């Protein structure tokens, strides 16, 4: 299995004191072709942040559009996207 790292910067209007909740999920569709696979959809990042004055919900989307290379031997039947780990930093 090959890992791909995706980074997403989310900017907020106010300074963030802390992240109260965060959730990362996927909504993708797999198309298995004769010699490759295609994955398209979204990775959703949502949650709630705390500012000095209030708590505010957020929702961000990362578009996913990946083809397996046709020049490599890949088990296209088992080609899947899994969210294994995520981290965040408040600056």
C-alpha positions as a Markdown table, in Angstrom:
| # | Residue | x | y | z |
|---|---|---|---|---|
| 1 | Unk | 0.0 | 0.0 | 0.0 |
| 2 | Unk | 1.3 | 3.5 | -0.9 |
| 3 | Unk | 0.6 | 6.5 | 1.3 |
| 4 | Unk | -0.2 | 9.9 | 0.1 |
| 5 | Unk | 0.0 | 13.0 | 2.3 |
| 6 | Unk | -2.5 | 15.7 | 1.7 |
| 7 | Unk | -2.2 | 19.1 | 3.4 |
| 8 | Unk | -5.1 | 21.5 | 3.8 |
| 9 | Unk | -4.7 | 25.0 | 5.3 |
| 10 | Unk | -8.0 | 26.4 | 6.7 |
| 11 | Unk | -8.0 | 30.2 | 7.3 |
| 12 | Unk | -10.5 | 31.7 | 9.8 |
| 13 | Unk | -11.7 | 35.3 | 10.1 |
| 14 | Unk | -10.8 | 35.5 | 13.8 |
| 15 | Unk | -7.9 | 34.1 | 15.8 |
| 16 | Unk | -8.4 | 30.5 | 17.0 |
| 17 | Unk | -7.8 | 29.6 | 20.6 |
| 18 | Unk | -8.5 | 25.9 | 20.2 |
| 19 | Unk | -10.2 | 23.2 | 18.1 |
| 20 | Unk | -13.1 | 21.8 | 20.1 |
| 21 | Unk | -14.0 | 19.0 | 17.6 |
| 22 | Unk | -12.6 | 17.8 | 14.3 |
| 23 | Unk | -13.8 | 15.1 | 11.9 |
| 24 | Unk | -12.3 | 13.9 | 8.7 |
| 25 | Unk | -14.4 | 11.7 | 6.4 |
| 26 | Unk | -14.5 | 10.7 | 2.7 |
| 27 | Unk | -17.2 | 10.5 | 0.1 |
| 28 | Unk | -15.6 | 8.9 | -2.9 |
| 29 | Unk | -16.7 | 6.8 | -5.9 |
| 30 | Unk | -14.5 | 4.0 | -7.3 |
| 31 | Unk | -14.5 | 3.2 | -11.0 |
| 32 | Unk | -12.6 | 0.0 | -11.8 |
| 33 | Unk | -11.6 | -0.1 | -15.5 |
| 34 | Unk | -9.8 | -2.8 | -17.5 |
| 35 | Unk | -6.3 | -1.5 | -16.9 |
| 36 | Unk | -6.6 | 1.0 | -14.1 |
| 37 | Unk | -8.9 | 2.5 | -11.5 |
| 38 | Unk | -10.3 | 6.0 | -11.0 |
| 39 | Unk | -11.3 | 7.5 | -7.6 |
| 40 | Unk | -13.2 | 10.7 | -7.5 |
| 41 | Unk | -15.1 | 12.5 | -4.8 |
| 42 | Unk | -14.4 | 14.5 | -1.6 |
| 43 | Unk | -12.5 | 14.4 | 1.7 |
| 44 | Unk | -14.5 | 16.5 | 4.2 |
| 45 | Unk | -12.9 | 18.2 | 7.2 |
| 46 | Unk | -15.4 | 19.6 | 9.6 |
| 47 | Unk | -15.6 | 20.6 | 13.3 |
| 48 | Unk | -15.9 | 23.4 | 15.8 |
| 49 | Unk | -13.3 | 26.0 | 16.8 |
| 50 | Unk | -13.2 | 28.2 | 19.8 |
| 51 | Unk | -12.3 | 31.9 | 19.5 |
| 52 | Unk | -12.0 | 34.5 | 22.2 |
| 53 | Unk | -15.7 | 35.3 | 21.8 |
| 54 | Unk | -17.5 | 32.3 | 20.5 |
| 55 | Unk | -17.5 | 28.7 | 19.2 |
| 56 | Unk | -17.8 | 28.4 | 15.5 |
| 57 | Unk | -18.5 | 25.5 | 13.2 |
| 58 | Unk | -16.5 | 24.9 | 10.0 |
| 59 | Unk | -16.7 | 22.6 | 7.0 |
| 60 | Unk | -14.0 | 22.3 | 4.3 |
| 61 | Unk | -13.8 | 20.0 | 1.3 |
| 62 | Unk | -10.8 | 18.6 | -0.5 |
| 63 | Unk | -11.6 | 17.4 | -4.0 |
| 64 | Unk | -10.2 | 13.9 | -4.9 |
| 65 | Unk | -9.5 | 12.8 | -8.5 |
| 66 | Unk | -6.9 | 10.0 | -8.7 |
| 67 | Unk | -6.1 | 7.6 | -11.5 |
| 68 | Unk | -3.9 | 4.6 | -10.9 |
| 69 | Unk | -1.0 | 4.6 | -13.3 |
| 70 | Unk | -1.4 | 2.2 | -16.2 |
| 71 | Unk | 2.3 | 1.5 | -16.4 |
| 72 | Unk | 2.5 | -0.1 | -12.9 |
| 73 | Unk | 1.3 | -3.4 | -11.6 |
| 74 | Unk | -1.5 | -2.5 | -9.2 |
| 75 | Unk | -4.3 | -4.6 | -7.9 |
| 76 | Unk | -7.0 | -2.4 | -9.3 |
| 77 | Unk | -9.8 | -4.4 | -7.6 |
| 78 | Unk | -8.4 | -3.5 | -4.2 |
| 79 | Unk | -7.4 | 0.1 | -4.9 |
| 80 | Unk | -9.0 | 2.1 | -2.1 |
| 81 | Unk | -8.6 | 5.4 | -0.2 |
| 82 | Unk | -8.5 | 5.1 | 3.5 |
| 83 | Unk | -8.0 | 8.0 | 6.0 |
| 84 | Unk | -5.5 | 6.5 | 8.3 |
| 85 | Unk | -4.3 | 9.5 | 10.3 |
| 86 | Unk | -4.6 | 13.2 | 10.5 |
| 87 | Unk | -3.2 | 16.0 | 12.6 |
| 88 | Unk | -3.7 | 19.7 | 13.0 |
| 89 | Unk | -1.8 | 22.8 | 14.2 |
| 90 | Unk | -3.3 | 26.0 | 15.4 |
| 91 | Unk | -1.1 | 29.0 | 14.6 |
